[in-house]
Amino acid sequence: MKTTIMAIALEGRNRFAPNLQEILTKHGCIISMRLGLHEASKDLCADRGLIILQLSGEEKEISNLKEDLSKIEDIKINTMCI
């Protein structure tokens, strides 16, 4: 069984987060694990975010997720299968 890992880097995190969340919810049945990272401290909440997903769907489902995500401005997506 292969595991697909998707990394999503988003500039403008504060502006695009609602749209991103909507897409991830739409494709939630293929997301086994989600990890969201952004730099945060008392004085800073970075506008750049990184999300790591472990996906368990078929190739077509993963392709559909990537296609939907690609519609968001300032997003970079990489996947790897292990």
C-alpha positions as protocol buffer text, in pm:
chain_id: "A"
residue {
  index: 1
  type: MET
  ca { x: 0 y: 0 z: 0 }
}
residue {
  index: 2
  type: LYS
  ca { x: 141 y: 339 z: -94 }
}
residue {
  index: 3
  type: THR
  ca { x: 110 y: 654 z: 112 }
}
residue {
  index: 4
  type: THR
  ca { x: 79 y: 995 z: -50 }
}
residue {
  index: 5
  type: ILE
  ca { x: 209 y: 1301 z: 133 }
}
residue {
  index: 6
  type: MET
  ca { x: 105 y: 1646 z: 10 }
}
residue {
  index: 7
  type: ALA
  ca { x: 277 y: 1967 z: 120 }
}
residue {
  index: 8
  type: ILE
  ca { x: 90 y: 2294 z: 71 }
}
residue {
  index: 9
  type: ALA
  ca { x: 268 y: 2628 z: 111 }
}
residue {
  index: 10
  type: LEU
  ca { x: 39 y: 2929 z: 121 }
}
residue {
  index: 11
  type: GLU
  ca { x: 129 y: 3296 z: 108 }
}
residue {
  index: 12
  type: GLY
  ca { x: -154 y: 3518 z: 226 }
}
residue {
  index: 13
  type: ARG
  ca { x: -263 y: 3262 z: 485 }
}
residue {
  index: 14
  type: ASN
  ca { x: -498 y: 3504 z: 657 }
}
residue {
  index: 15
  type: ARG
  ca { x: -670 y: 3599 z: 331 }
}
residue {
  index: 16
  type: PHE
  ca { x: -704 y: 3252 z: 174 }
}
residue {
  index: 17
  type: ALA
  ca { x: -756 y: 3030 z: 481 }
}
residue {
  index: 18
  type: PRO
  ca { x: -1138 y: 3014 z: 453 }
}
residue {
  index: 19
  type: ASN
  ca { x: -1121 y: 2901 z: 89 }
}
residue {
  index: 20
  type: LEU
  ca { x: -847 y: 2650 z: 168 }
}
residue {
  index: 21
  type: GLN
  ca { x: -1048 y: 2511 z: 459 }
}
residue {
  index: 22
  type: GLU
  ca { x: -1354 y: 2470 z: 236 }
}
residue {
  index: 23
  type: ILE
  ca { x: -1151 y: 2267 z: -15 }
}
residue {
  index: 24
  type: LEU
  ca { x: -994 y: 2049 z: 254 }
}
residue {
  index: 25
  type: THR
  ca { x: -1338 y: 1982 z: 403 }
}
residue {
  index: 26
  type: LYS
  ca { x: -1475 y: 1889 z: 59 }
}
residue {
  index: 27
  type: HIS
  ca { x: -1196 y: 1631 z: 20 }
}
residue {
  index: 28
  type: GLY
  ca { x: -1184 y: 1534 z: 389 }
}
residue {
  index: 29
  type: CYS
  ca { x: -1260 y: 1166 z: 330 }
}
residue {
  index: 30
  type: ILE
  ca { x: -917 y: 1112 z: 171 }
}
residue {
  index: 31
  type: ILE
  ca { x: -721 y: 1308 z: 436 }
}
residue {
  index: 32
  type: SER
  ca { x: -584 y: 1070 z: 701 }
}
residue {
  index: 33
  type: MET
  ca { x: -366 y: 1328 z: 877 }
}
residue {
  index: 34
  type: ARG
  ca { x: -330 y: 1705 z: 864 }
}
residue {
  index: 35
  type: LEU
  ca { x: -56 y: 1918 z: 1017 }
}
residue {
  index: 36
  type: GLY
  ca { x: -67 y: 2297 z: 990 }
}
residue {
  index: 37
  type: LEU
  ca { x: 237 y: 2511 z: 1064 }
}
residue {
  index: 38
  type: HIS
  ca { x: 297 y: 2884 z: 1072 }
}
residue {
  index: 39
  type: GLU
  ca { x: 534 y: 3106 z: 1262 }
}
residue {
  index: 40
  type: ALA
  ca { x: 361 y: 3248 z: 1567 }
}
residue {
  index: 41
  type: SER
  ca { x: 472 y: 3430 z: 1878 }
}
residue {
  index: 42
  type: LYS
  ca { x: 345 y: 3696 z: 2113 }
}
residue {
  index: 43
  type: ASP
  ca { x: 440 y: 3964 z: 1860 }
}
residue {
  index: 44
  type: LEU
  ca { x: 398 y: 3783 z: 1527 }
}
residue {
  index: 45
  type: CYS
  ca { x: 148 y: 3571 z: 1339 }
}
residue {
  index: 46
  type: ALA
  ca { x: 306 y: 3496 z: 1002 }
}
residue {
  index: 47
  type: ASP
  ca { x: 100 y: 3526 z: 686 }
}
residue {
  index: 48
  type: ARG
  ca { x: 279 y: 3224 z: 535 }
}
residue {
  index: 49
  type: GLY
  ca { x: 155 y: 2880 z: 624 }
}
residue {
  index: 50
  type: LEU
  ca { x: 253 y: 2522 z: 555 }
}
residue {
  index: 51
  type: ILE
  ca { x: 12 y: 2228 z: 563 }
}
residue {
  index: 52
  type: ILE
  ca { x: 122 y: 1865 z: 543 }
}
residue {
  index: 53
  type: LEU
  ca { x: -141 y: 1606 z: 449 }
}
residue {
  index: 54
  type: GLN
  ca { x: -130 y: 1228 z: 451 }
}
residue {
  index: 55
  type: LEU
  ca { x: -372 y: 1114 z: 182 }
}
residue {
  index: 56
  type: SER
  ca { x: -537 y: 776 z: 147 }
}
residue {
  index: 57
  type: GLY
  ca { x: -744 y: 823 z: -168 }
}
residue {
  index: 58
  type: GLU
  ca { x: -723 y: 693 z: -520 }
}
residue {
  index: 59
  type: GLU
  ca { x: -505 y: 880 z: -769 }
}
residue {
  index: 60
  type: LYS
  ca { x: -808 y: 1050 z: -928 }
}
residue {
  index: 61
  type: GLU
  ca { x: -930 y: 1175 z: -588 }
}
residue {
  index: 62
  type: ILE
  ca { x: -586 y: 1314 z: -506 }
}
residue {
  index: 63
  type: SER
  ca { x: -568 y: 1476 z: -849 }
}
residue {
  index: 64
  type: ASN
  ca { x: -908 y: 1639 z: -789 }
}
residue {
  index: 65
  type: LEU
  ca { x: -788 y: 1778 z: -455 }
}
residue {
  index: 66
  type: LYS
  ca { x: -472 y: 1917 z: -614 }
}
residue {
  index: 67
  type: GLU
  ca { x: -676 y: 2073 z: -896 }
}
residue {
  index: 68
  type: ASP
  ca { x: -911 y: 2245 z: -651 }
}
residue {
  index: 69
  type: LEU
  ca { x: -619 y: 2373 z: -441 }
}
residue {
  index: 70
  type: SER
  ca { x: -441 y: 2506 z: -751 }
}
residue {
  index: 71
  type: LYS
  ca { x: -722 y: 2760 z: -797 }
}
residue {
  index: 72
  type: ILE
  ca { x: -603 y: 2950 z: -487 }
}
residue {
  index: 73
  type: GLU
  ca { x: -361 y: 3237 z: -549 }
}
residue {
  index: 74
  type: ASP
  ca { x: -7 y: 3215 z: -412 }
}
residue {
  index: 75
  type: ILE
  ca { x: -20 y: 2843 z: -335 }
}
residue {
  index: 76
  type: LYS
  ca { x: 250 y: 2585 z: -398 }
}
residue {
  index: 77
  type: ILE
  ca { x: 175 y: 2214 z: -387 }
}
residue {
  index: 78
  type: ASN
  ca { x: 411 y: 1917 z: -390 }
}
residue {
  index: 79
  type: THR
  ca { x: 333 y: 1549 z: -344 }
}
residue {
  index: 80
  type: MET
  ca { x: 536 y: 1239 z: -288 }
}
residue {
  index: 81
  type: CYS
  ca { x: 439 y: 875 z: -273 }
}
residue {
  index: 82
  type: ILE
  ca { x: 616 y: 638 z: -40 }
}
